[in-house]
Each structure stands twice: as structure tokens, then as C-alpha cells.
Amino acid sequence: MTESKRTKKILTKVDYYTKAKTTIDDLDRPKLLSVIVHFDLPNSTKEIVLHPHNTITKMLKHNNVCTQFIKKYGGIPIKELGDAVLAEFMSVSQAISCAKETISYLKNSKCDICTKVSISLGRIEKIKTRKEPDVYGIPVNLCSRMSE
């Protein structure tokens, strides 16, 4: 192996170490108290097998409507999870108002879509992944489990 290839290999290992160390150092920061909300399209896993095109259309509309209401109530859409949307709010009242209006809107519209909503309050950790910002913590896990 040439000297330049060895140097490159060592630098690559150092880069991975530096990135990992930075991530670990970030974990030592105080966790933020946040309200996590999980909007989920019920029965989409079963429906996609029977009616894939219709279900995908419903998923896209569901996520779009939920995201609009999240933003309207001052929430931050964290990410879409196929048939679900995960969001963060700074207050419980904002999260509940958003959930109530989203459910009401979907119920009263003629789009044949409903949503299950889970809300959890707790300390979360914000991290950056390669693709997008993300969060983790007990409230995130609770929300995703409650919607099952």
C-alpha cells in the first residue's frame, strides 16, 4: 500500500472518530422539554395491499393536511414516516388545539380520511442526521407506541 493510501485511510478513520465524538459531546447537552405529537393514518398497512394507489393518495393528503395544521398552530414538523407525521410543539395547548382541528377538518371534509393522534410531553434530544434533523427520547417512543 502506498504512503498516500495509508494516509487517506488514517484520515478517514480520524474523520469518523471526530464525527462520532461531536455527536457524543452533543448528547451531554441538557435535553429540551417539548410536546411531541404523532399523527397516524389508521389501517394504511392493510389498505395498501388491497388498494395501493388509493392508499398512497390518502397518505399524501393526510400528511399534507396534518403538516398544514402543525404549522398553523406553531408546531414544527419533524418528519414524515410514510403514513404518519411527527411534530414538536412548545406548549400542550397548541398541540391539543392542532390535534382537535386536524381531526375535525378531516372528519368534516369529504376526503374519507381520518387520523389517530398521540401526544406526549417530556425531554427530548435534537440531533442532526445525514438527511434531516431528528429527535429522540421517551416522549417520541411513547407517541409512536400509543398510536399502534
ZAVO-603069 format. One line per field, with one value per residue: residue number from 1; residue in one letter; x, y, z of N, C-alpha, C, O, CB in turn. Coordinates in pm, whole numbers, always signed. Each point is the difference from the previous one (the first is absolute). Glycine has a CB too. Layout:
BEGIN
num (NUM:...)
residuo (A:...)
n_X (X:...)
n_Y (Y:...)
n_Z (Z:...)
ca_X (X:...)
ca_Y (Y:...)
ca_Z (Z:...)
c_X (X:...)
c_Y (Y:...)
c_Z (Z:...)
o_X (X:...)
o_Y (Y:...)
o_Z (Z:...)
cb_X (X:...)
cb_Y (Y:...)
cb_Z (Z:...)
END
This chain:
BEGIN
num (1:2:3:4:5:6:7:8:9:10:11:12:13:14:15:16:17:18:19:20:21:22:23:24:25:26:27:28:29:30:31:32:33:34:35:36:37:38:39:40:41:42:43:44:45:46:47:48:49:50:51:52:53:54:55:56:57:58:59:60:61:62:63:64:65:66:67:68:69:70:71:72:73:74:75:76:77:78:79:80:81:82:83:84:85:86:87:88:89:90:91:92:93:94:95:96:97:98:99:100:101:102:103:104:105:106:107:108:109:110:111:112:113:114:115:116:117:118:119:120:121:122:123:124:125:126:127:128:129:130:131:132:133:134:135:136:137:138:139:140:141:142:143:144:145:146:147:148)
residuo (M:T:E:S:K:R:T:K:K:I:L:T:K:V:D:Y:Y:T:K:A:K:T:T:I:D:D:L:D:R:P:K:L:L:S:V:I:V:H:F:D:L:P:N:S:T:K:E:I:V:L:H:P:H:N:T:I:T:K:M:L:K:H:N:N:V:C:T:Q:F:I:K:K:Y:G:G:I:P:I:K:E:L:G:D:A:V:L:A:E:F:M:S:V:S:Q:A:I:S:C:A:K:E:T:I:S:Y:L:K:N:S:K:C:D:I:C:T:K:V:S:I:S:L:G:R:I:E:K:I:K:T:R:K:E:P:D:V:Y:G:I:P:V:N:L:C:S:R:M:S:E)
n_X (+86:+154:+100:-290:-126:+100:-132:-282:-11:+50:-232:-217:+68:-28:-294:-103:+121:-156:-283:+27:+77:-255:-194:+123:-28:-313:-36:+96:-275:-153:-155:-128:-207:-98:-299:+140:-271:+41:-199:-47:-140:-184:+140:+310:+52:-274:+24:+274:-147:-240:+134:+361:-177:-145:+263:+147:-251:+6:+304:-40:-242:+144:+233:-174:-163:+252:+144:-246:-7:+316:-21:-260:+165:+300:+59:+284:-186:+221:-80:-250:+12:-84:-226:+166:+15:+239:-149:+221:-279:+212:-284:-87:-134:+152:-95:-306:-21:+121:-204:-253:+76:+78:-279:-158:+131:-69:-308:-60:+155:-217:+326:-198:+216:-79:+265:+17:+50:+239:-24:+300:+20:+317:+227:-19:+299:-73:+167:+74:-129:+206:-288:-5:+125:-27:-150:+147:-190:-146:-146:+90:-115:-280:-59:+53:-182:-255:-11:-15)
n_Y (-117:+218:+105:+42:-263:+86:+281:-116:-184:+239:+180:-226:-18:+314:+5:-210:+163:+263:-136:-128:+271:+153:-216:+17:+316:-20:-190:+258:+169:+3:-244:+265:-43:-128:-17:-289:+89:-325:+163:-344:+40:-185:-224:+116:-317:-73:+211:-110:-284:+147:+233:-26:+237:+41:+5:+229:+192:-32:+80:+278:+88:-67:+190:+252:+14:-14:+245:+196:-49:+30:+294:+74:-41:+175:-315:+20:-185:-162:-102:-23:-267:-11:+125:+277:+306:-78:+298:+80:+130:+193:-154:-298:+236:-82:-297:+63:+187:-219:-216:+172:+73:-297:-112:+225:-46:-300:+39:+199:-151:-150:-128:-266:+160:-130:+118:-246:+304:-182:+288:-119:+268:-97:+164:+5:-50:+248:-262:+183:-298:+56:+137:+232:+140:-295:+93:-247:+19:-231:+179:-203:-248:+129:+54:-291:-132:+181:-111:-328)
n_Z (+0:-208:+270:-128:+138:+290:-25:-71:+259:+199:-118:+46:+310:+37:-119:+210:+241:-77:-10:+284:+142:-108:+119:+289:+20:-60:+265:+188:-110:+281:-158:-129:+252:-314:+46:-147:-183:-81:-246:+9:-299:+249:-180:-127:+52:-138:-232:-123:-67:-145:-159:-100:-90:+272:+175:-159:+30:+314:+22:-135:+179:+273:-54:-88:+266:+187:-132:+39:+311:+47:-99:+169:+270:-83:-147:-82:-244:+218:-276:-179:+196:-365:+92:+162:-33:+229:+84:+199:+134:+137:+104:+74:-169:-268:+34:+30:-252:-187:+85:-57:-293:-91:+83:-150:-277:-16:+77:-240:-253:-161:+117:+109:+254:+299:+92:+207:+140:+153:+170:+103:+193:-55:+0:-338:-2:-227:-138:-240:-111:-204:+9:+198:+248:+121:+251:+130:+239:+116:-220:-229:+154:+58:-300:-89:+235:-59:-307:+97)
ca_X (-86:+82:-7:-118:-119:+0:-36:-143:-72:+11:-83:-139:-29:-2:-124:-110:+16:-37:-146:-60:+28:-86:-135:-2:+8:-131:-94:+16:-78:-127:-109:-104:-137:-81:-122:+12:-130:+10:-123:+13:-112:-32:-23:+63:+80:-91:-61:+93:+4:-123:-22:+124:-6:-91:+62:+110:-64:-48:+117:+54:-96:+5:+122:-6:-96:+59:+111:-56:-52:+115:+60:-98:+1:+134:+80:+108:-3:+134:+19:-109:+35:-89:-142:-8:+79:+48:+17:+37:-63:+56:-101:-102:-123:+16:-5:-138:-80:+36:-57:-147:-42:+35:-101:-127:+9:-5:-132:-102:+27:-53:+116:+4:+126:-1:+134:+17:+96:+60:+73:+84:+83:+121:+129:+48:+132:+2:+125:+2:+40:+46:-111:-85:+1:-82:-9:-22:-26:-117:-126:-11:-35:-137:-96:-11:-64:-142:-80:-13)
ca_Y (+117:+120:+92:+87:-80:-17:+129:+21:-93:+52:+120:-42:-48:+117:+71:-73:+18:+138:+10:-75:+75:+118:-47:-38:+124:+64:-71:+49:+123:-25:-35:+103:-41:+23:-78:-75:-43:-100:-17:-127:-43:-136:-112:+18:-117:-98:+57:+15:-128:-13:+116:+77:+137:+77:+16:+95:+131:+36:+28:+130:+103:-2:+64:+140:+68:+4:+95:+136:+36:+9:+132:+101:+10:+31:-120:-28:-137:-57:-87:-87:-141:-73:+29:+75:+122:+26:+145:+52:+124:+54:-1:-104:+57:+8:-136:-49:+77:-50:-134:+11:+58:-94:-107:+59:+30:-126:-60:+78:+5:-118:-70:-137:-20:+35:-10:-29:+96:-27:+117:-34:+110:-48:+52:-62:+39:+30:-40:+15:-119:+38:+44:+105:+4:-105:+4:-129:+9:-73:+48:-44:-142:-12:+41:-100:-121:+26:+2:-136)
ca_Z (+0:-9:+113:-12:+32:+146:+58:-27:+87:+136:+6:+0:+135:+86:-28:+65:+144:+31:-11:+111:+122:-1:+31:+141:+77:-10:+86:+137:+18:+69:-89:-6:+32:-120:-22:-125:-51:-106:-78:-72:-84:+44:-92:-131:-34:-60:-120:-112:-71:-79:-87:+16:-53:+85:+131:-12:-14:+135:+83:-38:+44:+146:+46:-40:+88:+135:-3:-6:+132:+90:-21:+41:+147:+50:+18:-95:-52:+10:-116:-43:+17:-91:+25:+126:+12:+135:+15:+132:+43:+123:+105:-7:-56:-146:-55:+10:-95:-134:-16:-8:-128:-107:+3:-42:-143:-76:+20:-71:-144:-69:-56:+52:+70:+142:+56:+143:+52:+131:+50:+115:+49:+68:-44:-125:-49:-143:-64:-145:-74:-134:-83:+57:+147:+59:+146:+64:+143:+48:-57:-140:+6:+51:-104:-106:+56:+30:-122:-53)
c_X (+90:-24:-126:-129:-10:-44:-149:-85:-1:-88:-148:-40:-9:-129:-119:+6:-47:-152:-68:+20:-89:-143:-11:+6:-134:-101:+9:-77:-128:-110:-110:-136:-87:-124:+15:-139:+24:-137:+17:-127:-33:-21:+69:+83:-86:-55:+94:+13:-121:-17:+122:-11:-85:+63:+115:-54:-50:+117:+56:-91:+2:+120:+1:-93:+60:+111:-50:-50:+113:+63:-94:+3:+140:+87:+108:-15:+142:+28:-128:+50:-89:-143:-18:+88:+36:+29:+37:-72:+65:-103:-103:-127:+7:-17:-143:-90:+25:-64:-152:-44:+33:-103:-134:-2:-12:-137:-106:+25:-49:+113:+15:+134:-21:+143:-8:+108:+47:+78:+76:+88:+122:+125:+47:+140:-12:+136:-10:+44:+49:-111:-71:+19:-94:-4:-13:-21:-128:-131:-23:-43:-143:-103:-15:-65:-148:-86:-20:-133)
c_Y (+124:+90:+86:-76:-23:+128:+26:-89:+50:+123:-35:-49:+116:+78:-68:+18:+140:+17:-71:+76:+123:-38:-35:+123:+73:-66:+46:+129:-32:-29:+105:-57:+38:-86:-66:-49:-92:-15:-124:-31:-144:-98:+12:-121:-107:+50:+6:-129:-13:+110:+92:+146:+89:+28:+100:+142:+50:+39:+139:+113:+11:+78:+149:+80:+14:+103:+144:+45:+11:+139:+111:+23:+17:-120:-12:-143:-55:-90:-75:-143:-86:+42:+84:+125:+18:+150:+35:+131:+45:+0:-109:+55:+15:-138:-54:+74:-46:-135:+6:+55:-92:-112:+52:+28:-127:-66:+71:+12:-129:-83:-143:-35:+36:-14:-40:+94:-43:+124:-41:+119:-59:+63:-77:+50:+24:-39:+29:-133:+47:+64:+123:+6:-106:+20:-142:+23:-74:+52:-44:-146:-21:+34:-105:-128:+21:-5:-140:-63)
c_Z (+0:+121:-6:+33:+151:+70:-16:+92:+144:+16:+3:+138:+97:-20:+67:+151:+40:-5:+117:+131:+10:+36:+147:+88:-1:+93:+145:+26:+77:-103:+12:+38:-119:+3:-136:-39:-119:-65:-86:-78:+35:-116:-135:-42:-66:-133:-119:-81:-94:-104:+4:-48:+90:+137:-4:-15:+136:+91:-30:+46:+153:+50:-34:+93:+141:+7:-3:+138:+104:-10:+46:+151:+59:+27:-106:-49:+2:-120:-31:+7:-88:+21:+127:-7:+147:+10:+143:+24:+130:+113:-25:-64:-151:-63:+1:-99:-142:-26:-18:-136:-118:-9:-52:-150:-84:+11:-84:-150:-62:-61:+51:+65:+147:+51:+147:+49:+138:+40:+126:+36:+70:-57:-122:-30:-149:-54:-149:-59:-136:-82:+55:+151:+55:+151:+52:+149:+34:-59:-145:-4:+47:-107:-107:+50:+25:-125:-59:+38)
o_X (+97:-98:-61:-92:-109:-80:-67:-101:-102:-69:-77:-108:-86:-60:-84:-103:-72:-58:-96:-93:-51:-65:-99:-71:-41:-93:-93:-12:-47:-6:-17:-33:-10:-11:+17:-74:+82:-94:+99:-111:+80:-49:-35:+12:+42:-8:-43:+29:+13:-44:-7:+44:+40:-13:+15:+55:+19:-9:+31:+47:+3:-14:+49:+36:-6:+8:+55:+27:-6:+27:+44:-16:+20:+103:+2:+16:+91:+102:-89:+114:-61:-47:-111:+90:-86:+66:-22:-9:+55:+37:-30:-64:-99:-67:-45:-83:-93:-60:-55:-92:-77:-46:-65:-98:-77:-48:-87:-91:-23:-16:+93:+54:-66:+88:-96:+101:-80:+69:-55:+51:-12:-6:+0:+46:-50:+104:-109:+101:+3:+25:-25:+50:-97:+78:-46:+30:-72:-84:-113:-89:-73:-99:-112:-71:-80:-119:-79:-27)
o_Y (+8:-14:+26:+56:+6:-3:+45:+45:-6:+15:+64:+34:+0:+46:+67:+17:+16:+63:+53:+9:+32:+69:+37:+8:+57:+66:-21:+43:-114:+62:+62:-112:+117:-98:+68:-53:+29:-46:-13:+16:-90:+37:-73:-27:-62:-74:-14:+4:-47:-26:+108:+91:+112:+110:+82:+94:+117:+97:+76:+102:+111:+89:+82:+109:+108:+77:+87:+112:+84:+64:+100:+114:-21:+11:+74:-94:+57:+14:-15:-29:-96:+94:+6:+12:-12:+57:-78:+85:-81:+13:-34:-68:-24:-15:-60:-63:-14:-22:-66:-52:-6:-34:-66:-30:-5:-59:-64:+32:-99:-60:-69:-109:+99:-46:+34:+20:-36:+60:-65:+69:-93:+89:-123:+98:-86:+35:+18:-58:+119:+93:+95:-95:-38:+78:-90:+107:-46:-81:-26:-38:-82:-70:-32:-66:-92:-32:-17:-114)
o_Z (+76:+72:+104:+58:+56:+94:+93:+53:+68:+101:+71:+48:+89:+97:+60:+65:+99:+88:+57:+81:+107:+78:+65:+101:+102:+46:+78:+115:-3:-106:+105:-39:-35:+73:-102:+83:-87:+64:-71:+50:-28:-106:-93:-119:-98:-98:-114:-119:-113:-112:+59:+71:+34:+53:+91:+58:+33:+75:+92:+51:+53:+84:+79:+45:+59:+96:+66:+41:+89:+101:+57:+46:+120:+68:-98:+78:-60:-67:+84:-33:+48:-64:+54:-83:+88:-86:+93:-89:+74:+117:-114:-80:-68:-102:-97:-66:-79:-106:-89:-62:-96:-109:-81:-68:-96:-97:-58:-76:+69:-107:-42:-19:+32:-73:+70:-68:+86:-82:+89:-89:+79:-84:-2:+57:-74:+58:-54:+40:-28:-77:-73:+60:-66:+56:-70:+53:-88:-39:-40:-76:-55:-16:-41:-75:-20:+8:-93:-36)
cb_X (-284:+92:+311:+212:+124:+264:+297:+154:+165:+303:+255:+124:+201:+312:+179:+103:+268:+277:+116:+135:+287:+211:+74:+182:+285:+144:+108:+235:+142:+76:+71:+163:+46:+217:-163:+312:-195:+282:-148:+268:-13:-54:-180:-7:+112:-53:-102:+96:+111:-57:-243:+77:-11:-182:-80:+89:-87:-186:+21:+64:-149:-101:+72:+9:-189:-65:+85:-92:-210:+16:+86:-128:-225:-202:-198:+140:-293:-116:+332:-215:+137:+204:+50:-135:-28:+32:-142:+236:-274:+117:+64:+161:+63:+223:+279:+119:+98:+276:+241:+83:+111:+290:+183:+75:+221:+294:+154:+58:+224:-196:+18:-217:+203:-330:+180:-172:-28:-56:-119:-53:-190:-110:+58:-281:+170:-271:+150:-49:-170:+141:-2:-217:+151:-18:-61:+109:+192:+209:+131:+267:+312:+182:+169:+274:+297:+188:+164:+274)
cb_Y (-132:+1:-23:+79:-118:-166:+42:+14:-184:-105:+62:-95:-216:-34:+10:-184:-177:+18:-42:-227:-115:+37:-124:-226:-39:-5:-175:-150:+212:+88:-308:+231:-87:+155:+88:-17:+186:-77:+265:-99:+250:+63:+46:+272:+112:-8:+145:+167:-58:-84:-122:-306:-201:-213:-317:-271:-174:-253:-321:-208:-156:-311:-298:-177:-201:-319:-258:-151:-198:-313:-191:-179:-118:+188:-186:+260:-6:-4:-9:+208:+140:-287:-219:-226:+119:-292:+117:-198:+18:+128:+279:-44:+145:+213:+20:+6:+210:+147:-27:+86:+234:+88:-42:+132:+203:+29:-2:+93:+251:+185:+290:+45:-50:-32:+140:-267:+221:-311:+225:-314:+245:-301:+193:-116:-47:+155:-198:+308:-268:-279:-330:+65:+285:-240:+319:-227:+267:+35:+221:+204:+29:+125:+268:+163:+30:+173:+246:+89)
cb_Z (+47:-323:-95:-233:-281:-115:-141:-294:-220:-82:-194:-292:-140:-104:-279:-251:-98:-182:-307:-201:-111:-252:-299:-157:-157:-283:-231:-112:-210:+297:-85:-139:+287:-202:+247:-29:+165:+56:+69:+126:-160:+309:+206:+163:+289:+327:+262:+252:+307:+308:-21:-99:-267:-172:-35:-164:-270:-104:-84:-248:-256:-81:-107:-283:-194:-64:-183:-282:-148:-124:-252:-240:-120:+28:+202:+36:-88:+318:-28:-119:+190:+63:-169:+208:-290:+109:-277:+76:-186:-254:+149:+284:+283:+129:+177:+308:+234:+117:+229:+311:+193:+141:+277:+295:+148:+136:+291:+285:-36:+58:+22:-159:-243:+104:-232:+46:-219:+39:-186:+24:-53:+131:+238:-144:+255:-31:+229:-25:+150:+86:+2:-247:+63:-243:+65:-227:+99:+249:+193:+4:+100:+244:+84:-33:+124:+184:+49:+49)
END
